[in-house]
Amino acid sequence: MNNLAYDIQEPFRFLVDLSIIDLIELDKMDNKEFIRLRVILSAQTIRNKEG
């Protein structure tokens, strides 16, 4: 059941990326913060897929 929940979340990561890019363009967030956030999200995805 958890795998289905994570599979459903995956398409929405694109929306998160777009939102963060908008924040960067508006100078509300810098590239380092964006990279750190993506690393955290990627690590979470990997952990969830492993089990």
N, C-alpha and C positions, 0 to 999 in steps of 0.2 A: 504493500500500500504506500509506503514512503517513497518508493521509486516513482510511482505515478505522480505524487505531489511534486517531486523535484523536476520531473519531465514537464509538468504543466508550468512551473516557474520559469523554465529556461527561456521561452520566447520573450518574457518580460524583461530580461536582462538588457535587451536592446533598448528598451524604453528608459531604463536606469542610465545606460550609457549616454543616451541623447540628453537626458536631463542634466547629467553632470557636465557634458560638453557645453550646454547652454550656460551653466553656472560659470564655467571657465571663461567663456566668451564675455560674460557680464562682469568679469573680474571678481566674482564672489568665491571662487575656488581656484587654486593653482594646480599645475600639472602634477606636482608631487603628491598632492592630496588625491587626485584622480587615480594615479598609479597605485597608491597605497590601497585605496578602496577596491580597485579591480583585483588586486592580489588577494585581498581578504575574500571577496566574492568567489574568486576562482578556487581558492583553498577550500572554502566551504562546499563548493560543488564537488570537488574531488573527494573530500571526506564523506559526503553524503552518498556518492556513487560507490565508494568502497565498503560502505556498510554500516 
